[in-house]
Amino acid sequence: MPVQIVVAGALTSGATLLVAQRDRPAELAGRWELPGGKVTAGESEREALVRELDEELGVTVQVGARLGDDVELPGSVVLRAYVVTQVGDGTAQPHDHRCLRWVTAADLDALDWVPADRAWLPHLRALLADPTAFAAGPIDPARAADEH
């Protein structure tokens, strides 16, 4: 069975992160996630993430470093996160979600995350502690903790 890659974007603004509240399916409705979606045939992961965030949020992004490790899901699905930066004008809108919210590192643990995205919480904390850290490569929560 071929592996389906699903990409997610960690969009930050200063020390805040944009999170999206799921509207469906029923078992995930109301829970929070990093927005994104499936990579389609002939599309790179970066191209898919740019397309998905345009469709889901109405914003154009530039895709940066990987964030954390892959998260394997049932059914040969692999979830992969990237740091993204908004380019151009526009305000994110919840086209495919119940709502959007900008949160700080202090807010992360209080959110009811979809289970798969919880694996990235240490990396998201590191990213929010130093939003420029992704320019040097993948986000390493241990390195960020040592630096602060």
N, CA, C and O atoms as a MOPAC input file, in Angstrom:
PM7 MOZYME 1SCF
protein

 N      0.84500 1    -1.18400 1     0.00000 1
 C      0.00000 1     0.00000 1     0.00000 1
 C      0.88700 1     1.24400 1     0.00000 1
 O      1.78400 1     1.35700 1     0.83600 1
 N      0.65100 1     2.18600 1    -0.93200 1
 C      1.46100 1     3.39900 1    -0.96400 1
 C      1.19500 1     4.27900 1     0.26100 1
 O      0.10100 1     4.27200 1     0.82500 1
 N      2.21000 1     5.02400 1     0.65100 1
 C      2.09800 1     5.91900 1     1.80200 1
 C      1.49300 1     7.24400 1     1.34700 1
 O      1.92000 1     7.81300 1     0.34200 1
 N      0.49600 1     7.73400 1     2.08900 1
 C     -0.10200 1     9.04500 1     1.83800 1
 C      0.56500 1    10.04400 1     2.77300 1
 O      0.49700 1     9.88700 1     3.99200 1
 N      1.20800 1    11.06800 1     2.22000 1
 C      1.81700 1    12.11900 1     3.02300 1
 C      0.79100 1    13.22400 1     3.22700 1
 O      0.14200 1    13.67300 1     2.28100 1
 N      0.65600 1    13.65400 1     4.47700 1
 C     -0.18700 1    14.78400 1     4.82900 1
 C      0.73200 1    15.83000 1     5.44800 1
 O      1.49900 1    15.52500 1     6.36200 1
 N      0.65600 1    17.06500 1     4.95200 1
 C      1.53100 1    18.13000 1     5.43100 1
 C      0.73700 1    19.12200 1     6.27600 1
 O     -0.44700 1    19.36500 1     6.04400 1
 N      1.43100 1    19.68500 1     7.26400 1
 C      0.81400 1    20.67300 1     8.14900 1
 C      1.76000 1    21.85600 1     8.27000 1
 O      2.97800 1    21.69800 1     8.19400 1
 N      1.19300 1    23.04800 1     8.46000 1
 C      1.99700 1    24.26000 1     8.53300 1
 C      1.90800 1    24.95100 1     9.86900 1
 O      0.82000 1    25.19400 1    10.39100 1
 N      3.08100 1    25.26800 1    10.42700 1
 C      3.16700 1    26.05800 1    11.66200 1
 C      3.40000 1    27.50700 1    11.25000 1
 O      4.53500 1    27.91900 1    11.01500 1
 N      2.31900 1    28.27300 1    11.16500 1
 C      2.36400 1    29.67600 1    10.75700 1
 C      2.46100 1    30.54200 1    12.00100 1
 O      1.57500 1    30.51600 1    12.85600 1
 N      3.53800 1    31.30800 1    12.09800 1
 C      3.73700 1    32.15700 1    13.26500 1
 C      3.68900 1    33.62400 1    12.87900 1
 O      3.91100 1    34.00600 1    11.72900 1
 N      3.39100 1    34.42200 1    13.88200 1
 C      3.47500 1    35.87200 1    13.78100 1
 C      4.06700 1    36.32900 1    15.10300 1
 O      3.37800 1    36.35800 1    16.12300 1
 N      5.34900 1    36.68700 1    15.08400 1
 C      6.03500 1    37.00000 1    16.33200 1
 C      6.06800 1    35.76700 1    17.20500 1
 O      6.53400 1    34.71000 1    16.78000 1
 N      5.57400 1    35.89700 1    18.42400 1
 C      5.56400 1    34.77400 1    19.37200 1
 C      4.20300 1    34.10600 1    19.44800 1
 O      3.84900 1    33.52700 1    20.47500 1
 N      3.42200 1    34.18500 1    18.34600 1
 C      2.12600 1    33.51300 1    18.31800 1
 C      2.06900 1    32.54800 1    17.13200 1
 O      2.74300 1    32.73000 1    16.11900 1
 N      1.24900 1    31.53100 1    17.29500 1
 C      1.07100 1    30.46200 1    16.32300 1
 C     -0.39500 1    30.39200 1    15.93300 1
 O     -1.27400 1    30.49200 1    16.78800 1
 N     -0.66100 1    30.22000 1    14.64200 1
 C     -2.03500 1    30.06300 1    14.17300 1
 C     -2.44400 1    28.59900 1    14.27200 1
 O     -1.79100 1    27.72600 1    13.70100 1
 N     -3.52800 1    28.33600 1    15.00000 1
 C     -4.07400 1    26.99200 1    15.10600 1
 C     -5.50100 1    27.00700 1    14.55700 1
 O     -6.17400 1    28.03700 1    14.56200 1
 N     -5.94200 1    25.85000 1    14.08900 1
 C     -7.25000 1    25.73400 1    13.46400 1
 C     -8.08100 1    24.68700 1    14.19600 1
 O     -7.58000 1    23.62300 1    14.56100 1
 N     -9.34700 1    25.00100 1    14.40300 1
 C    -10.25400 1    24.07300 1    15.08500 1
 C    -11.00900 1    23.25600 1    14.04400 1
 O    -11.67400 1    23.80800 1    13.16700 1
 N    -10.89600 1    21.93200 1    14.15300 1
 C    -11.52700 1    21.01900 1    13.19900 1
 C    -13.04200 1    21.13700 1    13.25600 1
 O    -13.63500 1    21.34000 1    14.31500 1
 N    -13.64600 1    21.00200 1    12.07900 1
 C    -15.09400 1    20.99100 1    11.98200 1
 C    -15.60500 1    19.57300 1    11.73400 1
 O    -16.76500 1    19.26600 1    12.00900 1
 N    -14.73000 1    18.71000 1    11.21100 1
 C    -15.05200 1    17.32900 1    10.88500 1
 C    -13.77000 1    16.52900 1    10.82500 1
 O    -12.69800 1    17.13100 1    10.75600 1
 N    -13.81400 1    15.22600 1    10.84600 1
 C    -14.95600 1    14.35500 1    11.11300 1
 C    -15.41400 1    14.46500 1    12.56900 1
 O    -14.76200 1    15.10800 1    13.39100 1
 N    -16.51600 1    13.84300 1    12.86200 1
 C    -17.14600 1    13.98500 1    14.18000 1
 C    -16.18700 1    13.68400 1    15.33000 1
 O    -16.21200 1    14.37400 1    16.34900 1
 N    -15.33200 1    12.65000 1    15.17700 1
 C    -14.44500 1    12.27400 1    16.28600 1
 C    -13.32700 1    13.30200 1    16.52100 1
 O    -12.68400 1    13.28000 1    17.57100 1
 N    -13.09200 1    14.19300 1    15.56100 1
 C    -12.05900 1    15.22900 1    15.72700 1
 C    -12.64300 1    16.64200 1    15.79600 1
 O    -11.91500 1    17.59600 1    16.06900 1
 N    -13.93000 1    16.78000 1    15.55400 1
 C    -14.56500 1    18.09700 1    15.55700 1
 C    -14.36400 1    18.78000 1    16.90600 1
 O    -14.55100 1    18.17500 1    17.96200 1
 N    -13.97900 1    20.05200 1    16.84600 1
 C    -13.75000 1    20.83500 1    18.05000 1
 C    -12.31600 1    20.79000 1    18.54200 1
 O    -11.93200 1    21.58600 1    19.39900 1
 N    -11.52200 1    19.87600 1    18.01800 1
 C    -10.11700 1    19.78000 1    18.42600 1
 C     -9.25200 1    20.68100 1    17.54500 1
 O     -9.65000 1    21.06200 1    16.44400 1
 N     -8.07300 1    21.01100 1    18.04400 1
 C     -7.17500 1    21.95800 1    17.38500 1
 C     -6.05600 1    21.24300 1    16.65400 1
 O     -5.62500 1    20.16200 1    17.05500 1
 N     -5.58400 1    21.86300 1    15.56500 1
 C     -4.53000 1    21.28700 1    14.74900 1
 C     -3.75400 1    22.39000 1    14.04200 1
 O     -4.16000 1    23.55200 1    14.01300 1
 N     -2.61800 1    21.98100 1    13.47100 1
 C     -1.93800 1    22.82500 1    12.51000 1
 C     -2.64300 1    22.59200 1    11.17600 1
 O     -2.86900 1    21.44000 1    10.80600 1
 N     -2.99600 1    23.64300 1    10.44600 1
 C     -3.70200 1    23.44900 1     9.18100 1
 C     -2.80500 1    22.83500 1     8.11400 1
 O     -1.58300 1    22.98100 1     8.15500 1
 N     -3.42300 1    22.14900 1     7.16400 1
 C     -2.69800 1    21.52300 1     6.06800 1
 C     -3.56700 1    20.50500 1     5.37300 1
 O     -4.79400 1    20.56300 1     5.46200 1
 N     -2.93400 1    19.56400 1     4.67300 1
 C     -3.71500 1    18.55200 1     3.97300 1
 C     -2.84800 1    17.59800 1     3.18700 1
 O     -1.62600 1    17.57600 1     3.34100 1
 N     -3.48900 1    16.80700 1     2.34200 1
 C     -2.83500 1    15.72400 1     1.60900 1
 C     -2.00600 1    16.23800 1     0.43500 1
 O     -2.37800 1    17.18600 1    -0.25600 1
 N     -0.87800 1    15.58000 1     0.24100 1
 C     -0.06000 1    15.79100 1    -0.94600 1
 C     -0.68000 1    14.96400 1    -2.06400 1
 O     -0.91100 1    13.76700 1    -1.89500 1
 N     -0.95000 1    15.59100 1    -3.20100 1
 C     -1.54900 1    14.87300 1    -4.32700 1
 C     -0.46700 1    14.41900 1    -5.30100 1
 O      0.66600 1    14.89700 1    -5.25500 1
 N     -0.82800 1    13.49800 1    -6.17200 1
 C      0.11200 1    12.93900 1    -7.15400 1
 C      0.72700 1    14.06700 1    -7.99100 1
 O      0.02800 1    14.96200 1    -8.46600 1
 N      2.06000 1    13.99700 1    -8.16000 1
 C      2.76700 1    14.97700 1    -8.96400 1
 C      3.08300 1    16.27700 1    -8.25000 1
 O      3.60200 1    17.21000 1    -8.86300 1
 N      2.78100 1    16.35000 1    -6.97800 1
 C      2.95500 1    17.57300 1    -6.20000 1
 C      4.03600 1    17.33600 1    -5.14200 1
 O      4.07400 1    16.27200 1    -4.52600 1
 N      4.91300 1    18.31800 1    -4.92800 1
 C      5.88600 1    18.20100 1    -3.84500 1
 C      5.18200 1    18.51800 1    -2.52800 1
 O      4.09200 1    19.09000 1    -2.51700 1
 N      5.81200 1    18.14400 1    -1.43100 1
 C      5.22800 1    18.46100 1    -0.12100 1
 C      5.07300 1    19.96500 1     0.04900 1
 O      4.04800 1    20.43000 1     0.54700 1
 N      6.06800 1    20.72000 1    -0.35500 1
 C      6.02300 1    22.18100 1    -0.22800 1
 C      4.90500 1    22.77800 1    -1.08900 1
 O      4.17900 1    23.66600 1    -0.64200 1
 N      4.77100 1    22.28400 1    -2.32600 1
 C      3.69600 1    22.75800 1    -3.19600 1
 C      2.33900 1    22.44400 1    -2.58300 1
 O      1.42800 1    23.27100 1    -2.62500 1
 N      2.20300 1    21.26100 1    -2.01900 1
 C      0.93700 1    20.86800 1    -1.39600 1
 C      0.59900 1    21.78100 1    -0.22500 1
 O     -0.55300 1    22.18500 1    -0.06100 1
 N      1.59800 1    22.10800 1     0.58900 1
 C      1.33400 1    22.94500 1     1.76000 1
 C      0.94700 1    24.36100 1     1.33900 1
 O      0.04500 1    24.95300 1     1.93100 1
 N      1.61200 1    24.90700 1     0.33000 1
 C      1.22900 1    26.22600 1    -0.18300 1
 C     -0.21700 1    26.18900 1    -0.68100 1
 O     -1.00800 1    27.07900 1    -0.36900 1
 N     -0.55900 1    25.15500 1    -1.45900 1
 C     -1.92300 1    25.02200 1    -1.98500 1
 C     -2.94600 1    24.86200 1    -0.87000 1
 O     -3.97500 1    25.53600 1    -0.85900 1
 N     -2.65700 1    23.96500 1     0.06700 1
 C     -3.60500 1    23.69300 1     1.15100 1
 C     -3.87300 1    24.93600 1     2.00500 1
 O     -5.02200 1    25.20500 1     2.35600 1
 N     -2.83000 1    25.69300 1     2.34100 1
 C     -3.04000 1    26.86700 1     3.19300 1
 C     -3.73900 1    27.98500 1     2.43300 1
 O     -4.44000 1    28.79800 1     3.03400 1
 N     -3.55500 1    28.03300 1     1.11800 1
 C     -4.32600 1    28.97900 1     0.31200 1
 C     -5.80300 1    28.57500 1     0.32400 1
 O     -6.68100 1    29.41800 1     0.51100 1
 N     -6.07300 1    27.27300 1     0.12100 1
 C     -7.45800 1    26.79300 1     0.11100 1
 C     -8.11500 1    26.91100 1     1.48100 1
 O     -9.25200 1    27.37100 1     1.58900 1
 N     -7.40300 1    26.49600 1     2.53000 1
 C     -8.00200 1    26.43300 1     3.86900 1
 C     -8.04000 1    27.77000 1     4.58600 1
 O     -8.96100 1    28.03300 1     5.36100 1
 N     -7.04100 1    28.62700 1     4.33500 1
 C     -6.91500 1    29.87200 1     5.08800 1
 C     -7.00200 1    31.12700 1     4.22500 1
 O     -7.24300 1    32.22000 1     4.73900 1
 N     -6.80700 1    30.97500 1     2.92100 1
 C     -6.81400 1    32.12900 1     2.03400 1
 C     -5.54800 1    32.96900 1     2.12700 1
 O     -5.58000 1    34.16800 1     1.84900 1
 N     -4.42700 1    32.35000 1     2.51900 1
 C     -3.16400 1    33.07900 1     2.61000 1
 C     -2.09300 1    32.37600 1     1.77500 1
 O     -2.15400 1    31.17000 1     1.53300 1
 N     -1.11800 1    33.16300 1     1.34900 1
 C      0.02200 1    32.63600 1     0.62100 1
 C      1.18100 1    32.51100 1     1.60100 1
 O      1.46000 1    33.43100 1     2.37000 1
 N      1.85200 1    31.36200 1     1.56500 1
 C      2.95100 1    31.12300 1     2.49300 1
 C      4.20200 1    30.68300 1     1.75400 1
 O      4.15400 1    30.19000 1     0.62700 1
 N      5.32200 1    30.88200 1     2.43600 1
 C      6.59900 1    30.31800 1     2.01800 1
 C      6.91100 1    29.21100 1     3.00800 1
 O      6.80700 1    29.41000 1     4.21900 1
 N      7.29000 1    28.05500 1     2.50500 1
 C      7.54400 1    26.89400 1     3.35500 1
 C      9.01600 1    26.87500 1     3.75000 1
 O      9.90800 1    26.98300 1     2.90800 1
 N      9.24800 1    26.73400 1     5.06900 1
 C     10.59600 1    26.69900 1     5.60800 1
 C     10.98900 1    25.31100 1     6.06600 1
 O     10.70000 1    24.31800 1     5.39900 1
 N     11.64800 1    25.25200 1     7.20300 1
 C     12.22300 1    24.02000 1     7.73600 1
 C     11.15200 1    23.04100 1     8.21800 1
 O     10.02800 1    23.42100 1     8.54500 1
 N     11.54300 1    21.77600 1     8.24600 1
 C     10.70600 1    20.74600 1     8.87000 1
 C     10.59500 1    21.04100 1    10.35400 1
 O     11.49800 1    21.62400 1    10.95500 1
 N      9.48300 1    20.63300 1    10.93300 1
 C      9.22200 1    20.81400 1    12.35600 1
 C      8.97800 1    19.44400 1    12.97000 1
 O      7.95500 1    18.81700 1    12.69600 1
 N      9.89900 1    18.97600 1    13.79300 1
 C      9.70600 1    17.70000 1    14.47000 1
 C      9.82100 1    16.50900 1    13.54600 1
 O     10.26200 1    16.60900 1    12.40100 1
 N      9.40600 1    15.37300 1    14.09100 1
 C      9.49000 1    14.10200 1    13.37300 1
 C      8.17800 1    13.79100 1    12.67200 1
 O      7.14100 1    14.38600 1    12.96700 1
 N      8.24200 1    12.84400 1    11.73500 1
 C      7.02700 1    12.35000 1    11.10600 1
 C      6.13800 1    11.70100 1    12.15700 1
 O      6.62200 1    11.12000 1    13.12800 1
 N      4.83400 1    11.81000 1    11.94800 1
 C      3.85700 1    11.13700 1    12.80300 1
 C      3.14600 1    10.11300 1    11.92400 1
 O      2.48200 1    10.46700 1    10.95000 1
 N      3.29400 1     8.84000 1    12.28100 1
 C      2.66000 1     7.78300 1    11.50100 1
 C      1.24800 1     7.54500 1    12.01500 1
 O      1.01600 1     7.40200 1    13.21600 1
 N      0.31300 1     7.50500 1    11.07300 1
 C     -1.09800 1     7.28900 1    11.38200 1
 C     -1.54900 1     5.98100 1    10.74600 1
 O     -0.88800 1     5.47800 1     9.83700 1
 N     -2.65500 1     5.42900 1    11.20600 1
 C     -3.17100 1     4.19300 1    10.59600 1
 C     -3.45900 1     4.37900 1     9.10600 1
 O     -3.72600 1     5.48600 1     8.64000 1
 N     -3.39600 1     3.27200 1     8.37700 1
 C     -3.73200 1     3.31700 1     6.95600 1
 C     -2.62200 1     3.85300 1     6.07700 1
 O     -2.90000 1     4.42700 1     5.02400 1
 N     -1.37200 1     3.68100 1     6.47800 1
 C     -0.21800 1     4.13000 1     5.69300 1
 C     -0.22800 1     5.63100 1     5.43100 1
 O      0.07600 1     6.08000 1     4.32500 1
 N     -0.57800 1     6.40000 1     6.45500 1
 C     -0.57700 1     7.85800 1     6.37300 1
 C      0.56300 1     8.38200 1     7.24400 1
 O      0.73600 1     7.94800 1     8.38200 1
 N      1.33800 1     9.32000 1     6.69600 1
 C      2.42800 1     9.96500 1     7.43400 1
 C      2.14700 1    11.45700 1     7.46300 1
 O      1.95500 1    12.09600 1     6.42900 1
 N      2.12800 1    11.99400 1     8.67600 1
 C      1.89100 1    13.41800 1     8.88600 1
 C      3.23600 1    14.09500 1     9.08700 1
 O      4.05200 1    13.63300 1     9.88400 1
 N      3.47200 1    15.19200 1     8.36400 1
 C      4.75500 1    15.88500 1     8.37100 1
 C      4.49500 1    17.39100 1     8.49900 1
 O      3.68600 1    17.94300 1     7.75400 1
 N      5.17800 1    18.05700 1     9.44000 1
 C      4.96100 1    19.48900 1     9.67100 1
 C      6.15300 1    20.31600 1     9.19500 1
 O      7.29800 1    19.86600 1     9.21600 1
 N      5.84800 1    21.53300 1     8.76900 1
 C      6.83300 1    22.51100 1     8.32800 1
 C      6.52400 1    23.86300 1     8.96800 1
 O      5.37400 1    24.17300 1     9.28100 1
 N      7.56100 1    24.64800 1     9.15100 1
 C      7.39200 1    26.03700 1     9.54900 1
 C      7.04800 1    26.81000 1     8.28000 1
 O      7.69600 1    26.62700 1     7.25000 1
 N      6.04000 1    27.66600 1     8.34400 1
 C      5.66400 1    28.47100 1     7.18300 1
 C      5.60300 1    29.94400 1     7.58400 1
 O      5.34500 1    30.28600 1     8.73800 1
 N      5.84700 1    30.79800 1     6.60200 1
 C      5.79600 1    32.24000 1     6.79200 1
 C      4.82200 1    32.81700 1     5.78600 1
 O      4.88200 1    32.49100 1     4.60100 1
 N      3.93200 1    33.66700 1     6.24700 1
 C      2.99500 1    34.29700 1     5.32400 1
 C      3.73300 1    35.32100 1     4.48100 1
 O      4.54000 1    36.09600 1     4.99500 1
 N      3.45600 1    35.32100 1     3.19100 1
 C      4.00800 1    36.31900 1     2.27800 1
 C      2.83300 1    37.05200 1     1.63400 1
 O      1.81600 1    36.44300 1     1.30500 1
 N      2.97900 1    38.32700 1     1.46400 1
 C      1.89900 1    39.11100 1     0.87700 1
 C      0.86200 1    39.49800 1     1.92300 1
 O      0.98000 1    39.19300 1     3.11000 1
 N     -0.14400 1    40.17600 1     1.42800 1
 C     -1.21400 1    40.66400 1     2.29600 1
 C     -2.26300 1    39.59000 1     2.51000 1
 O     -2.22200 1    38.52200 1     1.89800 1
 N     -3.19200 1    39.89300 1     3.38200 1
 C     -4.30100 1    38.98200 1     3.62700 1
 C     -4.35600 1    38.54200 1     5.06600 1
 O     -3.34400 1    38.48500 1     5.76600 1
 N     -5.55100 1    38.23400 1     5.48600 1
 C     -5.78800 1    37.75100 1     6.83400 1
 C     -6.33800 1    36.34300 1     6.73000 1
 O     -7.26600 1    36.08900 1     5.96200 1
 N     -5.77600 1    35.43600 1     7.49400 1
 C     -6.24100 1    34.05100 1     7.47100 1
 C     -7.71400 1    33.97100 1     7.85800 1
 O     -8.15800 1    34.60200 1     8.81700 1
 N     -8.45800 1    33.18300 1     7.09100 1
 C     -9.88900 1    32.96800 1     7.32700 1
 C    -10.14100 1    31.46100 1     7.40600 1
 O     -9.47500 1    30.68700 1     6.71900 1
 N    -11.09900 1    31.03800 1     8.24000 1
 C    -11.37000 1    29.59300 1     8.39600 1
 C    -12.26900 1    29.03000 1     7.30200 1
 O    -13.44600 1    28.76400 1     7.54400 1
 N    -11.72200 1    28.84700 1     6.09300 1
 C    -12.51400 1    28.31600 1     4.98000 1
 C    -12.88600 1    26.84800 1     5.17000 1
 O    -13.91600 1    26.39900 1     4.66600 1
 N    -12.05800 1    26.10000 1     5.89000 1
 C    -12.27800 1    24.66000 1     6.03300 1
 C    -12.26800 1    24.21900 1     7.50400 1
 O    -12.19700 1    23.02600 1     7.79900 1
 N    -12.34000 1    25.17400 1     8.40500 1
 C    -12.29600 1    24.88600 1     9.84500 1
 C    -13.40600 1    25.64800 1    10.55300 1
 O    -13.98100 1    26.58900 1    10.00700 1
 N    -13.69100 1    25.22900 1    11.76600 1
 C    -14.69100 1    25.90100 1    12.59300 1
 C    -14.24100 1    27.31500 1    12.92400 1
 O    -15.01400 1    28.26600 1    12.81100 1
 N    -12.96800 1    27.44900 1    13.33800 1
 C    -12.41400 1    28.76800 1    13.63400 1
 C    -10.89500 1    28.68400 1    13.67600 1
 O    -10.31400 1    27.59900 1    13.68900 1
 N    -10.26700 1    29.85300 1    13.69800 1
 C     -8.81900 1    29.98500 1    13.80700 1
 C     -8.51500 1    30.77800 1    15.06200 1
 O     -9.34000 1    31.56200 1    15.53300 1
 N     -7.31400 1    30.56400 1    15.60200 1
 C     -6.92400 1    31.28200 1    16.81300 1
 C     -5.40500 1    31.43800 1    16.83300 1
 O     -4.67500 1    30.50500 1    16.49900 1
 N     -4.93400 1    32.61800 1    17.22600 1
 C     -3.50800 1    32.84800 1    17.44100 1
 C     -3.21800 1    32.56100 1    18.90600 1
 O     -3.87000 1    33.11500 1    19.79000 1
 N     -2.24000 1    31.69400 1    19.16600 1
 C     -1.93200 1    31.29300 1    20.53800 1
 C     -0.44600 1    31.49300 1    20.83400 1
 O      0.38300 1    31.55100 1    19.92500 1
 N     -0.13300 1    31.59600 1    22.11600 1
 C      1.24800 1    31.69200 1    22.56700 1
 C      1.70700 1    30.32600 1    23.07600 1
 O      0.91700 1    29.38600 1    23.16400 1
 N      2.98400 1    30.23300 1    23.40500 1
 C      3.51500 1    28.98300 1    23.95800 1
 C      2.77700 1    28.59800 1    25.23600 1
 O      2.56700 1    27.41500 1    25.50300 1
 N      2.38800 1    29.58900 1    26.01900 1
 C      1.68200 1    29.32500 1    27.27500 1
 C      0.29800 1    28.73000 1    27.04700 1
 O     -0.25000 1    28.09300 1    27.94600 1
 N     -0.27200 1    28.92300 1    25.86900 1
 C     -1.61300 1    28.41800 1    25.55300 1
 C     -1.61600 1    26.98000 1    25.03400 1
 O     -2.66100 1    26.32900 1    25.03600 1
 N     -0.47500 1    26.48400 1    24.59400 1
 C     -0.43600 1    25.20700 1    23.86300 1
 C     -1.01800 1    24.03600 1    24.63700 1
 O     -1.80100 1    23.26400 1    24.08300 1
 N     -0.65200 1    23.88500 1    25.91000 1
 C     -1.11300 1    22.72100 1    26.67400 1
 C     -2.60500 1    22.76300 1    26.98700 1
 O     -3.21200 1    21.72100 1    27.23300 1
 N     -3.19900 1    23.94300 1    26.98300 1
 C     -4.61500 1    24.07400 1    27.31800 1
 C     -5.53100 1    23.70300 1    26.15000 1
 O     -6.72600 1    23.48100 1    26.34200 1
 N     -4.97500 1    23.63600 1    24.94900 1
 C     -5.80000 1    23.30800 1    23.78500 1
 C     -6.07300 1    21.81100 1    23.71200 1
 O     -5.23700 1    20.99300 1    24.09600 1
 N     -7.25300 1    21.46900 1    23.21500 1
 C     -7.62200 1    20.07300 1    22.97900 1
 C     -7.16400 1    19.71000 1    21.56800 1
 O     -7.93500 1    19.79900 1    20.61200 1
 N     -5.90800 1    19.30300 1    21.45100 1
 C     -5.28400 1    19.00400 1    20.16500 1
 C     -5.78600 1    17.68700 1    19.58500 1
 O     -6.16000 1    16.77400 1    20.32100 1
 N     -5.79000 1    17.60100 1    18.25000 1
 C     -5.96900 1    16.29300 1    17.63600 1
 C     -4.76700 1    15.46800 1    18.10500 1
 O     -3.66200 1    16.00100 1    18.19800 1
 N     -4.95800 1    14.19900 1    18.39700 1
 C     -3.86300 1    13.40700 1    18.98400 1
 C     -2.55300 1    13.43900 1    18.19600 1
 O     -1.48400 1    13.52000 1    18.80000 1
 N     -2.60900 1    13.37700 1    16.88400 1
 C     -1.38400 1    13.32100 1    16.08000 1
 C     -0.53100 1    14.57700 1    16.23800 1
 O      0.69600 1    14.48100 1    16.25900 1
 N     -1.14300 1    15.73400 1    16.34700 1
 C     -0.38800 1    16.99000 1    16.42100 1
 C      0.28600 1    17.20800 1    17.78100 1
 O      1.19400 1    18.03100 1    17.89100 1
 N     -0.14400 1    16.48900 1    18.80400 1
 C      0.47500 1    16.62700 1    20.13400 1
 C      1.97600 1    16.31400 1    20.10700 1
 O      2.73800 1    16.85200 1    20.91100 1
 N      2.39600 1    15.45400 1    19.19200 1
 C      3.81300 1    15.08800 1    19.10000 1
 C      4.69000 1    16.30200 1    18.81400 1
 O      5.88100 1    16.28800 1    19.12500 1
 N      4.12600 1    17.33700 1    18.23400 1
 C      4.90900 1    18.51700 1    17.85300 1
 C      4.93700 1    19.60600 1    18.92000 1
 O      5.59200 1    20.63000 1    18.72300 1
 N      4.24900 1    19.41700 1    20.04100 1
 C      4.18900 1    20.48900 1    21.03800 1
 C      5.56500 1    20.95900 1    21.51800 1
 O      5.77000 1    22.16900 1    21.61200 1
 N      6.51600 1    20.07700 1    21.82600 1
 C      7.84100 1    20.58300 1    22.23700 1
 C      8.50700 1    21.42400 1    21.14500 1
 O      9.17700 1    22.41300 1    21.44200 1
 N      8.32200 1    21.03500 1    19.89700 1
 C      8.90600 1    21.76300 1    18.78000 1
 C      8.21300 1    23.10400 1    18.57900 1
 O      8.86000 1    24.09400 1    18.23800 1
 N      6.90300 1    23.13900 1    18.78900 1
 C      6.17200 1    24.40100 1    18.68300 1
 C      6.58900 1    25.37100 1    19.78500 1
 O      6.71500 1    26.57100 1    19.54200 1
 N      6.80200 1    24.85300 1    21.00000 1
 C      7.29400 1    25.71000 1    22.08000 1
 C      8.65500 1    26.31000 1    21.72000 1
 O      8.89500 1    27.49700 1    21.93700 1
 N      9.54400 1    25.47700 1    21.16800 1
 C     10.87000 1    25.94500 1    20.75800 1
 C     10.76000 1    26.99100 1    19.65600 1
 O     11.47200 1    27.99400 1    19.67900 1
 N      9.87800 1    26.76500 1    18.69900 1
 C      9.66800 1    27.72000 1    17.61700 1
 C      9.17300 1    29.05400 1    18.16100 1
 O      9.66300 1    30.10800 1    17.75700 1
 N      8.20900 1    29.01700 1    19.07000 1
 C      7.66300 1    30.25600 1    19.62400 1
 C      8.66100 1    30.98000 1    20.52100 1
 O      8.60200 1    32.20100 1    20.66100 1
 N      9.57900 1    30.22800 1    21.12700 1
 C     10.61600 1    30.85200 1    21.95200 1
 C     11.60500 1    31.62000 1    21.08100 1
 O     12.15700 1    32.63200 1    21.51200 1
 N     11.82900 1    31.14500 1    19.85800 1
 C     12.75600 1    31.80000 1    18.93300 1
 C     12.25400 1    31.59700 1    17.51100 1
 O     12.68500 1    30.67000 1    16.82600 1
 N     11.32900 1    32.47500 1    17.05300 1
 C     10.72200 1    32.30200 1    15.72700 1
 C     11.71500 1    32.31100 1    14.57200 1
 O     11.37400 1    31.85100 1    13.48200 1
 N     12.92300 1    32.81400 1    14.76900 1
 C     13.90200 1    32.83100 1    13.68100 1
 C     14.73700 1    31.55800 1    13.64100 1
 O     15.54800 1    31.39100 1    12.72900 1
 N     14.56200 1    30.66000 1    14.60000 1
 C     15.39500 1    29.46300 1    14.69300 1
 C     15.28000 1    28.56300 1    13.46600 1
 O     16.23500 1    27.86200 1    13.13200 1
 N     14.13600 1    28.56800 1    12.79000 1
 C     13.94900 1    27.66000 1    11.65700 1
 C     14.86500 1    27.98800 1    10.49200 1
 O     15.09700 1    27.12500 1     9.64500 1
 N     15.39100 1    29.19200 1    10.41700 1
 C     16.27400 1    29.56300 1     9.30700 1
 C     17.54400 1    28.71600 1     9.31000 1
 O     18.15900 1    28.51600 1     8.26300 1
 N     17.93800 1    28.21900 1    10.48200 1
 C     19.16400 1    27.43200 1    10.59700 1
 C     18.93000 1    25.94600 1    10.35800 1
 O     19.88500 1    25.17000 1    10.39000 1
 N     17.70200 1    25.53000 1    10.12100 1
 C     17.41200 1    24.11700 1     9.89100 1
 C     16.27300 1    23.65500 1    10.75700 1
 O     15.55400 1    24.48000 1    11.32100 1
 N     16.08700 1    22.34600 1    10.87800 1
 C     14.97500 1    21.81600 1    11.65900 1
 C     14.98700 1    22.32900 1    13.10600 1
 O     16.04300 1    22.57800 1    13.68800 1
 N     13.80300 1    22.47600 1    13.65600 1
 C     13.65200 1    22.96200 1    15.02000 1
 C     14.01300 1    21.85400 1    15.99800 1
 O     13.43500 1    20.76700 1    15.96100 1
 N     14.96400 1    22.13500 1    16.86500 1
 C     15.41300 1    21.19000 1    17.88900 1
 C     15.02300 1    21.75100 1    19.25300 1
 O     15.64100 1    22.71300 1    19.71000 1
 N     14.00600 1    21.17300 1    19.92300 1
 C     13.56000 1    21.73100 1    21.19400 1
 C     14.65400 1    21.73100 1    22.25900 1
 O     14.67200 1    22.62300 1    23.10800 1
 N     15.55500 1    20.76900 1    22.24200 1
 C     16.62200 1    20.72800 1    23.23800 1
 C     17.57800 1    21.90600 1    23.03500 1
 O     18.00800 1    22.54000 1    24.00000 1
 N     17.90500 1    22.19200 1    21.77700 1
 C     18.79200 1    23.31800 1    21.48400 1
 C     18.15700 1    24.63000 1    21.91600 1
 O     18.82600 1    25.47900 1    22.50400 1
 N     16.86500 1    24.80500 1    21.62700 1
 C     16.18700 1    26.04700 1    21.99600 1
 C     16.12900 1    26.20600 1    23.49900 1
 O     16.27700 1    27.31800 1    24.00500 1
 N     15.91600 1    25.12000 1    24.22600 1
 C     15.86000 1    25.19300 1    25.68800 1
 C     17.21500 1    25.57600 1    26.25000 1
 O     17.28800 1    26.31200 1    27.23400 1
 N     18.29800 1    25.08800 1    25.64000 1
 C     19.64000 1    25.41900 1    26.09300 1
 C     19.98400 1    26.88500 1    25.84500 1
 O     20.75400 1    27.48600 1    26.59400 1
 N     19.40900 1    27.45200 1    24.79300 1
 C     19.72700 1    28.81400 1    24.41700 1
 C     18.93500 1    29.84100 1    25.21500 1
 O     19.28900 1    31.02000 1    25.22400 1
 N     17.86500 1    29.40800 1    25.88700 1
 C     17.00500 1    30.37400 1    26.60000 1
 C     16.98800 1    30.11000 1    28.06400 1
 O     16.31900 1    30.82300 1    28.81200 1

